[in-house]
Amino acid sequence: VRSCIVAEPGQVLLSLDDKQIELMLMAIDAEDGDWLEMFRTGRDLHGETARLIFGAGFTTDQRKAAKNINFAWGYGVRAGRLVQMMAREGIRVSRQEAQSYLDKFETGHSKMRARWQAVVDEAARLGYATTFWGRRRYLPELQVARTDEEFYEAAKQAYNHRIQGTAADLSKVALRVVDEFAPGTLVAAIHDERLLEVPEAKLTTEWIGGIIESVLVVTRPLIPHGELLAINASVGRSWGEMKEVKCD
């Protein structure tokens, strides 16, 4: 499908994608010092999780597994679903192994676990969850759930709204800035990515870097530790053949 999105002659596609925004917001919301420092120094977050769970001599497959674990925990995924996620990467683990990975993650990130619980407890008390800026998602299921499973499903939605909802809020602000400052046509906005069609003659790293800086100047002051926000840029003739552009 991505390869069907093709730039007109004389134009190229430019993608501006928020870098690891949801994982970053998890760390910011929980004030998880380890992850915040990794984002600040540019260390390999998934590699560090692999080290935490599998030890220093982790393999390439174990790093892939760690990437799945990072996102799975944030999305409230349980062991059975994590097994399926890893299988898609060609990694076979048992349900018991998957549960042990999630347990090790929580042990190594107690602040995140505590923050997850605090978000759920507040949403259960109020009947809604909020983003960083207070945008609400009403979740009456937390107050009237008849089973533990019903409650857990609503609890996942509460935490997801806190993190993914805040990412969506930031993305909408970035979208407005891009639309205002980037010459070209906005093709699509997909989650935390903005896809533009721009004149190929304008495409320089300095020009792209200027657009990125315009976005970050607006979005960084909006959240704690906003200096950590970053945007990846990539270009291509079609959306299916994008190549990353370094603008530092």
Secondary structure, DSSP 4 states (H G I P E B T S, - for coil): -GGG-BPPTTEEEEEEEETTHHHHHHHHHHT-HHHHHHHHHT--HHHHHHHHHH-TT--HHHHHHHHHHHHHHHTT--HHHHHHHHHHTT----HHHHHHHHHHHHHHTHHHHHHHHHHHHHHHHHSEEE-TT--EEE-THHHH-SSHHHHHHHHHHHHHIIIIIHHHHHHHHHHHHHHHHS-SEEEEEETTEEEEEEEGGG--HHHHHHHHHHHHHHHGGGSTTGGG--EEEEEESBGGG-EEE---
